[in-house]
Amino acid sequence: MAIRPTTRFDERFSRPGASPADWESTSHFLQRAELYWVTTVRRDGRPHGTPLVGVWAGELFYFCSGPDEQKSHNLAVNDQVTVTTGVNTWQRGCDVVIEGRCVQVTDASELVAIAAAFFDKYGEAWAFEPSAGGFGTGDDFALVFRVEPRKVLAFEKNPHGQTRFDFDRD
């Protein structure tokens, strides 16, 4: 069952005439996005950001990372992440930021569902084979991560409006 967020419109960062984003539209935007940026935190506290493909499903965000990639090393010591997507325009579109906890996915049935979601969204280019603890094997093995949002910010444009969606995960 999906967790429904609490919605707050922030007038301090919104233009007159702007209205709150609704969760259904924001969630749909996250589903349709083709590229996301994931920011993790290095052991020494410096941020590390990287673009990648991902899947938004059931109010959760999923992505993959090779075990030797910087983000995998970072997530081994600090599970806090941000995920961003949007458009690089000022007067049109929407930008969305997810803040939350990142968990490695190892459950076989969840991995099968995630692999199917990647295939449905991206096609053959991102066809993953679920395996023990992730996707693929050998040099083609990838860890799979699930981001559990605590907060999602939607920045709508024209007129500019900022909506905050809080998830109670305790």
Secondary structure, DSSP 8 states (H G I E B T S, - for coil): -----EEEEEGGGS-TT-----HHHHHHHHHH-S-EEEEEE-TTS-EEEEEE--EEETTEEEEEE-TTSHHHHHHHH--EEEEEE--S-SSSSEEEEEEEEEEE---HHHHHHHHHHHHHHHGGGG---EETTEES-GGG-BEEEEEEEEEEEEEETTTTEEEEEE----
